[in-house]
């Protein structure tokens, strides 16, 4: 393989990597954040509703 071809392939791979990072950070972050917040709030609701309030008060007040 010639040196010019290797440099060209390396440049194309770098551009593809940068495009992938851009896609993941800019586009998927806007999709994943609401999904993550929905799952997290659901999980926290289940967790705190499962623990009786008297137990929480005993832990909080010693």
ABEGO torsion letter per residue (X at the ends): XBAAAAAAAAAAAAAAAAAAAAAAAAAAAAAAAAAAAAAAAAAAAAAAAABBAAAAAAAAAX
